[in-house]
Amino acid sequence: MHRHHRARRGQRCGQHTDHSGQKWITNGFWSHYATMAVRTGGPGAGGLSLVVVPLKGHPGVTMRRLKVQGQVSAGTTYIELDDVEVPVENLIGKEGMGMKYIMTNFNHERLTIAVTATRQARVALSAAFEYCLKREAFGKSLMDQPVVRHRLAKCGAPLEAQWAWLETFVYSMTKMPRDEADVALGGLTAAAKANAGIVLNECAQCAMLLFGGNGYTRTGQGEIAERLSREVFGVRVPGGSEDVLLDLSIRQLVKNYQNKTKAMERPRGSSRL
């Protein structure tokens, strides 16, 4: 299982529920089971529940692997459910709490993506840095060219800032109580994940440009730059697309600000110091 799939309404039939719907998802091709959000109630978030749905060889389940730009080992798969019977005991937690469970998990998923992307950015920039030290053009190394050093610096500075931010962020997450961290860090998690994708994009492009023609090939010295350039949108889209997360981060911070300032207000008629 990798992440949540959403199916259409589930119909209760004795000791099982019937589910129909479609979804494409990473790691689906390798999975024997999937955690799916299904509609067991009325409209809105309160009508969604999480269930464990059997996949491989289960009646009514069809899976087809998809070819994608990056993450070629992820087994991205298109899954179709046609009146798939799922035992009622496969319900996760309480009925109607599916959306809350999903949103709670998002913080950890987005943080994992942010850490992965930041490391990928460092690999791309490090490879370009090393290449520029040994590649010669016009009688001197690329690193001797001011424009090359400038380009490396423009990517290196935000990369170091992103990494330092993540270390501080992880420290806060491990020290704060779970309920407090979910509220205080939710918007910041979205921002950290979105910014990691932006930093990776800049570093991957920088590596491609500095490797030159070598960066356009899938073999040889520029292989790592070419490969990482194809991984960029595998970071910027999953776990919440970049624009969605940037918007979410501000909306969450506004909500937290309003709640904090309201809690600080004195009741009418109270004395002031």
QUIJO-V901033 format. One record per residue. N is the residue number from 1. RES is the residue in three letters. SS is DSSP state (h for helix, s for strand, l for the rest). Layout:
# QUIJO-V901033
n res ss
N RES SS
N RES SS
This chain:
# QUIJO-V901033
n res ss
1 MET l
2 HIS l
3 ARG l
4 HIS l
5 HIS s
6 ARG s
7 ALA l
8 ARG l
9 ARG l
10 GLY l
11 GLN s
12 ARG s
13 CYS s
14 GLY l
15 GLN l
16 HIS s
17 THR s
18 ASP s
19 HIS s
20 SER s
21 GLY s
22 GLN s
23 LYS s
24 TRP s
25 ILE s
26 THR l
27 ASN l
28 GLY h
29 PHE h
30 TRP h
31 SER l
32 HIS l
33 TYR s
34 ALA s
35 THR s
36 MET s
37 ALA s
38 VAL s
39 ARG s
40 THR l
41 GLY l
42 GLY l
43 PRO l
44 GLY l
45 ALA h
46 GLY h
47 GLY h
48 LEU s
49 SER s
50 LEU s
51 VAL s
52 VAL s
53 VAL s
54 PRO s
55 LEU l
56 LYS l
57 GLY l
58 HIS l
59 PRO l
60 GLY l
61 VAL s
62 THR s
63 MET s
64 ARG s
65 ARG s
66 LEU l
67 LYS l
68 VAL l
69 GLN l
70 GLY l
71 GLN l
72 VAL l
73 SER l
74 ALA l
75 GLY l
76 THR l
77 THR s
78 TYR s
79 ILE s
80 GLU s
81 LEU s
82 ASP s
83 ASP s
84 VAL s
85 GLU s
86 VAL s
87 PRO s
88 VAL h
89 GLU h
90 ASN h
91 LEU s
92 ILE s
93 GLY l
94 LYS l
95 GLU l
96 GLY l
97 MET l
98 GLY h
99 MET h
100 LYS h
101 TYR h
102 ILE h
103 MET h
104 THR h
105 ASN h
106 PHE h
107 ASN h
108 HIS h
109 GLU h
110 ARG h
111 LEU h
112 THR h
113 ILE h
114 ALA h
115 VAL h
116 THR h
117 ALA h
118 THR h
119 ARG h
120 GLN h
121 ALA h
122 ARG h
123 VAL h
124 ALA h
125 LEU h
126 SER h
127 ALA h
128 ALA h
129 PHE h
130 GLU h
131 TYR h
132 CYS h
133 LEU h
134 LYS h
135 ARG l
136 GLU s
137 ALA s
138 PHE l
139 GLY l
140 LYS s
141 SER s
142 LEU h
143 MET h
144 ASP h
145 GLN l
146 PRO h
147 VAL h
148 VAL h
149 ARG h
150 HIS h
151 ARG h
152 LEU h
153 ALA h
154 LYS h
155 CYS h
156 GLY h
157 ALA h
158 PRO h
159 LEU h
160 GLU h
161 ALA h
162 GLN h
163 TRP h
164 ALA h
165 TRP h
166 LEU h
167 GLU h
168 THR h
169 PHE h
170 VAL h
171 TYR h
172 SER h
173 MET h
174 THR h
175 LYS h
176 MET l
177 PRO l
178 ARG h
179 ASP h
180 GLU h
181 ALA h
182 ASP h
183 VAL h
184 ALA h
185 LEU l
186 GLY h
187 GLY h
188 LEU h
189 THR h
190 ALA h
191 ALA h
192 ALA h
193 LYS h
194 ALA h
195 ASN h
196 ALA h
197 GLY h
198 ILE h
199 VAL h
200 LEU h
201 ASN h
202 GLU h
203 CYS h
204 ALA h
205 GLN h
206 CYS h
207 ALA h
208 MET h
209 LEU h
210 LEU h
211 PHE h
212 GLY h
213 GLY h
214 ASN h
215 GLY h
216 TYR h
217 THR l
218 ARG l
219 THR l
220 GLY l
221 GLN l
222 GLY l
223 GLU h
224 ILE h
225 ALA h
226 GLU h
227 ARG h
228 LEU h
229 SER h
230 ARG l
231 GLU l
232 VAL l
233 PHE h
234 GLY h
235 VAL h
236 ARG h
237 VAL l
238 PRO l
239 GLY l
240 GLY l
241 SER l
242 GLU h
243 ASP h
244 VAL h
245 LEU h
246 LEU h
247 ASP h
248 LEU h
249 SER h
250 ILE h
251 ARG h
252 GLN h
253 LEU h
254 VAL h
255 LYS h
256 ASN h
257 TYR h
258 GLN h
259 ASN h
260 LYS h
261 THR h
262 LYS h
263 ALA h
264 MET h
265 GLU l
266 ARG l
267 PRO l
268 ARG l
269 GLY l
270 SER l
271 SER l
272 ARG l
273 LEU l
